[in-house]
Amino acid sequence: MKIIELEPGDPRLISDLLPVLQELRPHLTEESFREVYEEGHGQGLRFSAAYSDEGRCVGAAGWRIVVNTSTLRSLYVDDLVTAATARSTGVGRELLAHLQERAREAGCHHFVLDSATHRTDAHRFYLRERMAIAAFHFMKPLD
């Protein structure tokens, strides 16, 4: 498996990464994804893609380095998804290891992600990977 960072404008963002990301974020269109990455890149948003030995994109992660009063400096994962056809093959574990190494290289104190309450399979995975449930994430739609 090979994990690479995809920069804005890289055609693999749309051809390879987006279809995998849409398994987690089905509301994303090509246009909305481009808009999010164009604006988000300036805020530190990055995307990593995991490729199988056959050259297929089998995992995707959106992440950023954040500095705040809670965790000081951390790597925050916006999106982490393994293609349905590649689940339970080690892709998620490899992506987590890759991102945690990036966090260490960036001098981060913590590795943070949110997982929707209905994603119980993901929760089991994160707990197996020795992650702790440290907070609740509250959200309110604005009119």
C-alpha positions as CSV (number, residue, x, y, z in Angstrom):
1,M,0.0,0.0,0.0
2,K,1.1,3.5,-0.8
3,I,-0.2,6.7,0.8
4,I,0.3,10.0,-0.9
5,E,-0.8,13.6,-0.3
6,L,-2.9,15.1,-3.1
7,E,-2.6,18.9,-3.7
8,P,-5.2,21.1,-5.1
9,G,-5.5,20.7,-8.9
10,D,-4.2,17.1,-8.9
11,P,-6.7,15.2,-11.1
12,R,-6.5,12.2,-8.8
13,L,-8.5,14.2,-6.2
14,I,-11.6,13.8,-8.4
15,S,-10.8,10.6,-10.3
16,D,-9.5,8.6,-7.3
17,L,-10.1,10.2,-3.9
18,L,-13.6,11.7,-4.3
19,P,-15.4,8.4,-5.1
20,V,-14.0,6.9,-1.9
21,L,-14.7,10.1,0.1
22,Q,-18.3,10.0,-1.2
23,E,-18.8,6.7,0.6
24,L,-18.5,8.7,3.9
25,R,-19.8,12.1,2.5
26,P,-22.5,11.2,-0.1
27,H,-23.6,14.9,-0.3
28,L,-20.3,15.9,-1.9
29,T,-20.4,16.7,-5.6
30,E,-17.4,17.3,-7.7
31,E,-18.2,21.0,-7.6
32,S,-18.7,21.2,-3.9
33,F,-15.6,19.2,-3.2
34,R,-13.5,21.5,-5.4
35,E,-14.9,24.5,-3.5
36,V,-14.3,23.0,-0.1
37,Y,-10.7,22.1,-0.9
38,E,-10.0,25.5,-2.6
39,E,-11.1,27.4,0.5
40,G,-10.0,24.7,3.0
41,H,-6.5,24.4,1.7
42,G,-5.8,27.9,2.8
43,Q,-7.0,26.9,6.3
44,G,-4.6,23.9,6.3
45,L,-6.9,21.2,4.8
46,R,-5.0,18.4,3.2
47,F,-6.0,15.1,1.6
48,S,-4.2,11.8,1.8
49,A,-5.1,8.9,-0.5
50,A,-4.2,5.2,0.1
51,Y,-3.5,3.2,-3.0
52,S,-3.5,-0.6,-3.2
53,D,-0.6,-2.5,-4.8
54,E,-2.8,-2.7,-7.9
55,G,-3.0,1.2,-8.0
56,R,-6.6,1.5,-6.8
57,C,-7.5,4.2,-4.3
58,V,-8.8,2.3,-1.3
59,G,-8.8,4.9,1.4
60,A,-9.0,8.7,1.9
61,A,-8.3,11.1,4.7
62,G,-8.9,14.8,5.0
63,W,-6.9,16.4,7.8
64,R,-5.3,19.6,9.1
65,I,-3.0,20.8,11.8
66,V,-4.8,23.0,14.3
67,V,-3.7,25.1,17.2
68,N,-6.2,25.8,20.0
69,T,-6.4,26.1,23.8
70,S,-7.8,22.6,24.3
71,T,-5.1,20.4,22.7
72,L,-2.5,23.1,21.9
73,R,-1.2,21.7,18.6
74,S,-3.0,18.6,17.1
75,L,-3.6,16.9,13.9
76,Y,-7.4,16.9,13.4
77,V,-8.9,14.4,11.0
78,D,-12.0,15.8,9.1
79,D,-12.6,12.6,7.1
80,L,-11.3,9.0,7.3
81,V,-12.8,6.4,5.1
82,T,-11.8,3.0,3.6
83,A,-13.5,1.9,0.4
84,A,-16.3,-0.6,1.2
85,T,-14.5,-3.2,-1.0
86,A,-11.3,-2.8,1.0
87,R,-12.6,-2.8,4.6
88,S,-10.9,-5.1,7.2
89,T,-7.7,-5.3,5.0
90,G,-5.6,-2.9,7.1
91,V,-6.2,0.3,5.0
92,G,-7.7,2.2,8.0
93,R,-4.8,1.2,10.3
94,E,-2.3,2.3,7.6
95,L,-4.0,5.6,7.2
96,L,-4.1,6.2,11.0
97,A,-0.4,5.3,11.3
98,H,0.5,7.6,8.4
99,L,-1.5,10.5,9.9
100,Q,-0.1,10.0,13.4
101,E,3.4,10.1,11.9
102,R,2.6,13.3,10.2
103,A,1.3,14.7,13.5
104,R,4.6,13.8,15.2
105,E,6.6,15.4,12.4
106,A,4.5,18.6,12.9
107,G,5.2,18.7,16.6
108,C,1.6,17.9,17.6
109,H,0.6,16.9,21.1
110,H,-2.6,15.1,20.1
111,F,-4.3,13.2,17.3
112,V,-8.0,14.1,17.1
113,L,-11.0,13.0,15.1
114,D,-14.8,13.0,15.4
115,S,-17.0,10.1,14.5
116,A,-20.7,10.3,14.0
117,T,-22.7,8.6,16.7
118,H,-24.3,6.1,14.3
119,R,-20.9,4.8,13.0
120,T,-20.5,2.0,15.5
121,D,-18.2,-0.1,13.4
122,A,-15.8,3.0,13.2
123,H,-16.1,3.4,17.0
124,R,-15.0,-0.2,17.5
125,F,-12.1,0.3,15.1
126,Y,-10.9,3.5,16.9
127,L,-11.1,1.9,20.3
128,R,-9.1,-1.1,19.0
129,E,-6.5,1.4,17.8
130,R,-6.2,2.7,21.4
131,M,-8.1,5.9,20.8
132,A,-10.2,7.3,23.7
133,I,-13.5,9.0,23.6
134,A,-12.4,12.4,25.0
135,A,-15.3,14.8,24.2
136,F,-18.7,15.2,22.7
137,H,-19.1,17.3,19.5
138,F,-22.2,19.4,19.5
139,M,-23.7,20.9,16.4
140,K,-26.6,23.2,15.6
141,P,-27.8,24.1,12.1
142,L,-27.9,27.9,11.5
143,D,-30.9,29.2,9.5
